[in-house]
Amino acid sequence: MRAHSNGRGRNHLPEQRCEAAATVLGCPTTAVTLDNGACVVHSAPTQRLTFAEVAAAASAGQSPLRAQKLYRVSQSPHMSPCTAQVVEVEVDPDTGQVTLLM
């Protein structure tokens, strides 16, 4: 999953999460809503997927979740740029070797 949020533009990540969850849950996208960090089917609230489950399913299907926004200092000088990046790694406890997981 890749997500970039820099304060400008529309974030399509929530819609992508619902689309991916609907595919896994076998229901229409319109039947899925976001509830407390999970994708939930309206008519069957016990049918739910966490964000991690949705991201894993989307990546496994070769369609990772993606969002990008543009931040221009000249348009919002009162805002300071902030970036958060996440990577999943595996660390061998015996050797300390770090392996990047994709």
Secondary structure as UniProt FT lines:
FT   STRAND          2..3
FT   HELIX           13..25
FT   HELIX           29..31
FT   STRAND          32..35
FT   TURN            36..37
FT   STRAND          38..41
FT   TURN            42..43
FT   STRAND          44..50
FT   HELIX           51..60
FT   TURN            61..62
FT   STRAND          66..67
FT   TURN            73..75
FT   TURN            77..78
FT   STRAND          89..91
FT   TURN            93..95
FT   STRAND          98..100
//
